[in-house]
Amino acid sequence: MVRNIPNILSVFRLLLVPLTIWLILEHELKLAFAVFVIAGITDAVDGALARWLDARTPLGAFLDPLADKALLVSVYITLGMAGYLPSWLVILVVFRDALIVGGAILYHVVIGPLHMQPLFVSKANTVTQVVLAASTLAVEGLNMDVGPALGVLTWVTAATTAASGAAYLWVWGRKVASDGQEG
């Protein structure tokens, strides 16, 4: 049972996605911020528990990133639709994720199983995307005045998103070239 706690937390986080979307669409951004923070806490806790309890499972390896991507992409699309984030940034974020997922599927189909570690720039990008989403919800939901900080964070997020997508294309291109030469 203990080995399942991280997976249960990932499923819980996945179930928070529709609630978060609904709250944003209803302009209940204070509550959406709270739910987004709870989802972030479950992400940290499930990862820590999986490591501490040696409870890493194949299901968890699938559920955790699925819940993360579902939450982030859904929140970005919804914040964009509601006018809280610029549409060009939403398109960039969604396109990058589609590119990564599509590239991984294509690699798997054409060459075989893909074994890659997340790139540092990708981890930095995830942090900036989470911080921008949370900050946008906090600023709008709690009526905070942060001056130009949100605008700067928007551009930093755009830069890390573009850099991360380009880095994955570069790494995969080199991997495809080397794997193609071996076979």
DRENTOR-462996 format. One line per 10 residues: number of its first residue (from 1); their letters; for each residue x, y, z of C-alpha. Coordinates in Angstrom, 2 decimals, always signed. Layout:
N
NUM> a> X Y Z; ... .
This chain:
183
1> mvrnipnils> +0.00 +0.00 +0.00; +2.80 +2.43 +0.86; +4.30 +1.97 -2.62; +1.03 +3.28 -4.08; +0.95 +6.60 -2.19; +3.03 +8.49 -4.80; +0.77 +7.15 -7.58; -2.35 +8.12 -5.63; -0.96 +11.65 -5.26; -0.29 +11.80 -9.03 .
11> vfrlllvplt> -3.87 +10.71 -9.76; -5.13 +13.31 -7.25; -3.07 +15.98 -9.06; -4.53 +14.83 -12.38; -8.02 +15.18 -10.91; -7.21 +18.76 -9.86; -6.77 +19.75 -13.54; -10.48 +20.12 -14.43; -11.13 +21.94 -11.15; -8.32 +24.39 -11.84 .
21> iwlilehelk> -9.55 +25.01 -15.39; -13.10 +25.58 -14.19; -11.97 +28.00 -11.49; -9.95 +30.03 -14.01; -12.85 +30.14 -16.47; -15.14 +31.28 -13.65; -12.55 +33.97 -12.78; -12.12 +32.48 -9.30; -8.38 +33.04 -9.51; -7.75 +33.13 -5.78 .
31> lafavfviag> -9.15 +29.60 -5.48; -7.42 +28.53 -8.71; -4.15 +29.75 -7.20; -4.78 +27.70 -4.05; -5.59 +24.56 -6.06; -2.51 +25.11 -8.26; -0.34 +25.39 -5.13; -1.88 +22.20 -3.71; -1.12 +20.45 -7.01; +2.48 +21.69 -6.79 .
41> itdavdgala> +2.80 +20.39 -3.25; +1.49 +16.96 -4.28; +4.06 +16.91 -7.09; +6.90 +17.57 -4.65; +5.56 +15.10 -2.08; +4.93 +12.25 -4.53; +8.44 +12.55 -5.95; +10.04 +12.68 -2.51; +7.99 +9.72 -1.26; +8.82 +7.66 -4.34 .
51> rwldartplg> +12.54 +8.21 -3.66; +12.44 +7.86 +0.14; +10.23 +4.79 +0.16; +11.91 +3.26 -2.89; +8.42 +3.23 -4.36; +9.21 +4.07 -7.97; +6.93 +2.15 -10.30; +6.39 +1.99 -14.07; +2.89 +3.39 -13.49; +4.32 +6.28 -11.49 .
61> afldpladka> +6.90 +6.97 -14.20; +3.95 +7.49 -16.55; +1.44 +9.16 -14.19; +3.72 +11.82 -12.68; +4.78 +13.52 -15.93; +1.27 +13.07 -17.35; -0.23 +14.91 -14.38; +2.45 +17.61 -14.58; +1.97 +18.22 -18.31; -1.83 +18.03 -18.12 .
71> llvsvyitlg> -1.85 +20.65 -15.36; +0.66 +23.04 -16.90; -0.62 +22.88 -20.48; -4.25 +23.14 -19.35; -3.52 +26.10 -17.09; -1.58 +27.89 -19.83; -4.31 +27.34 -22.41; -7.01 +28.45 -19.97; -5.08 +31.51 -18.75; -4.52 +32.43 -22.40 .
81> magylpswlv> -8.18 +31.96 -23.32; -9.19 +34.09 -20.34; -6.77 +36.83 -21.42; -4.35 +36.55 -18.50; -1.40 +35.28 -20.58; -0.45 +36.38 -24.09; -1.63 +33.99 -26.78; +1.81 +33.87 -28.44; +3.29 +32.48 -25.20; +0.53 +29.88 -24.86 .
91> ilvvfrdali> +1.15 +28.77 -28.45; +4.91 +28.54 -27.77; +4.42 +26.48 -24.59; +1.92 +24.10 -26.19; +3.97 +23.77 -29.39; +7.13 +22.92 -27.42; +5.34 +20.18 -25.48; +3.72 +18.81 -28.65; +7.12 +18.84 -30.33; +8.73 +16.91 -27.47 .
101> vggailyhvv> +5.94 +14.34 -27.16; +5.63 +13.97 -30.93; +9.39 +13.63 -31.32; +9.56 +10.96 -28.63; +6.72 +8.99 -30.24; +8.28 +9.31 -33.69; +11.68 +8.20 -32.39; +10.08 +5.22 -30.64; +8.20 +4.18 -33.79; +11.05 +4.69 -36.27 .
111> igplhmqplf> +14.15 +3.77 -34.23; +13.08 +2.15 -30.96; +12.77 +2.90 -27.27; +14.01 +6.34 -26.29; +16.08 +6.64 -23.14; +16.81 +10.25 -22.28; +17.28 +12.22 -19.11; +15.56 +15.61 -18.86; +17.89 +18.39 -19.97; +18.91 +21.12 -17.50 .
121> vskantvtqv> +17.35 +23.79 -19.72; +14.12 +21.77 -19.69; +14.10 +21.65 -15.90; +14.75 +25.42 -15.78; +11.91 +25.88 -18.26; +9.51 +23.87 -16.12; +10.40 +26.04 -13.13; +9.80 +29.27 -15.06; +6.51 +27.97 -16.47; +5.27 +26.97 -13.02 .
131> vlaastlave> +6.39 +30.26 -11.47; +4.72 +32.30 -14.23; +1.44 +30.36 -13.96; +1.40 +30.62 -10.16; +2.41 +34.30 -10.27; -0.28 +35.12 -12.82; -2.92 +33.39 -10.68; -1.63 +35.14 -7.54; -1.37 +38.59 -9.15; -4.81 +38.40 -10.71 .
141> glnmdvgpal> -6.52 +36.48 -7.89; -5.02 +38.41 -4.98; -4.93 +41.79 -6.76; -1.18 +42.11 -6.27; +0.88 +44.84 -7.91; +4.25 +43.45 -8.94; +5.17 +46.16 -11.41; +7.02 +44.90 -14.47; +7.99 +41.58 -12.83; +5.24 +39.57 -14.54 .
151> gvltwvtaat> +6.21 +40.95 -17.95; +9.86 +40.09 -17.35; +8.89 +36.60 -16.18; +6.79 +36.17 -19.33; +9.84 +36.85 -21.52; +12.10 +34.64 -19.39; +9.54 +31.84 -19.75; +9.39 +32.38 -23.50; +13.18 +32.28 -23.74; +13.53 +29.08 -21.69 .
161> taasgaaylw> +10.66 +27.47 -23.59; +12.27 +28.21 -26.96; +15.73 +27.18 -25.70; +14.36 +23.93 -24.28; +12.57 +23.03 -27.50; +15.68 +23.82 -29.55; +17.88 +21.81 -27.18; +15.67 +18.75 -27.50; +15.70 +19.04 -31.29; +19.50 +19.27 -31.21 .
171> vwgrkvasdg> +19.95 +16.29 -28.87; +17.43 +14.15 -30.75; +18.95 +15.08 -34.10; +22.37 +13.95 -32.90; +20.87 +10.80 -31.36; +19.02 +9.93 -34.57; +22.21 +10.49 -36.60; +24.29 +8.28 -34.28; +21.63 +5.57 -33.94; +21.15 +5.57 -37.71 .
181> qeg> +24.88 +5.02 -38.24; +24.98 +2.14 -35.76; +22.14 +0.22 -37.39 .
